[in-house]
Amino acid sequence: MKTIEQLGTAIRTRRKQLQITQKELAMTCGTGLRFIVDLEKGKPTCQIGKALQVMKALGIVIETTLLGSDATGGKRL
């Protein structure tokens, strides 16, 4: 993923796969419904801590790769 919009799309897709409403997800994660809506829309000012909570609840894992890494020598964090 390279953009917040892509992250939002991934979160929305996973939530729908699990057949969870935005309201149910918000209650499970202890966030407001507005936060979930904004996160799924790719709002760039969403708090990363809350976003990570939502992703954890949905079973989404993030892997990071250092910029400029190639397939043979890149390091994954």
N, C-alpha and C positions, 0 to 999 in steps of 0.2 A: 504494500500500500504506500502510495506516495502523497495522498492528499487526505484532508479531514473528511471530504465528501465521500471518498472511497471507504473510509472507516465507518462513517455513518451508514452507508449502504450495506456493509458487511454486518453491522449490528442489527439493522432492520431485517435483513434476510434471515439471520440466525433466529431472531425473535419470532419471526413468522413461521420458520421451520418448527420451532418448539410450541407453536400455537399459544403464545403468550401475548396478552394485550399490552399496550404501552403503559396503561395504568397499573396492571399487575407487576410489570417489570419495575416500575418506579417504586411501588410499595415494597417489593422484595429487596431492592437495593438501597432503600432509605433516601431516595431522591424525589424530587417533584416531577410531576407529569411533564411540565414545561421543559425540564432538563432533558428528558428522554426525547421529546419531540425535537428540540434543538440539536441534540447529539445526532439523531438520525438524519437530520437535514444537513449536517456538516458544518454547523456553526463553529467558526474558528476560535471563539472565546470560551468554549466549554472547558470546565476544570478537568485537568488530566486525572486527578485522583478519583473523581467521581466516574469518569469515563472508564478507568481501569476496574472499578467496582462493578460496573455494568458488564464489562467484557468478561470478568471472572464469573459472574452469575450466569452468563450465557455459554460459558465454556470456550471462550475465544482466547487464544494465546497469541502474543506478539513476539516475533523474533526480530532482532535488529542486525543489520549488517553495516559495517563501516563504509562510508562513501568512498569511492575510488577503489574498493576491493575488487579483485577479480575472482573467478571461480576457483583458481588454484591456490591463491594465497590469502583470500579474504578471511577475516575473523568474524565469527558470529558471537554476539553477546547474549 
